[in-house]
Amino acid sequence: MAKLLLNLRNVLEDEAADVRAFLEENAIAFYETRPSRWGISHGGIWVENDADIAEAKRLMAGYQKQRQARVRAEHEQAVRDGTAETFADVVREQPLRVALTLLAIVFLLGLVALPVWLLHH
């Protein structure tokens, strides 16, 4: 019976391509499900054979450790170089999104505080 190896929710395309590549290199049979039309399922990469599941998980663990180390090193280098994205960069690039997010936060805080305010007045 097939087992899910990687849920594709919030997975970057290069990461999914790397997973496909190491499964193919190691001759592990897999198939991929695509995201559903309504966003209920985000798709996944499935290992077909039960006998390959342990090896696929071992390879996946090694890949994730390697990727984590590489991405952290890239981020640390970007911070040292001053090229890492900051909040100010996000505000400059997407001011409407930031403003709407802040308004939503204020609105939700108001909803949380409303019962307390009503009970005291």
Helices and strands as residue ranges (DSSP letters): E 3-7, H 13-25, E 30-33, E 44-47, H 50-81, H 87-93, H 95-120
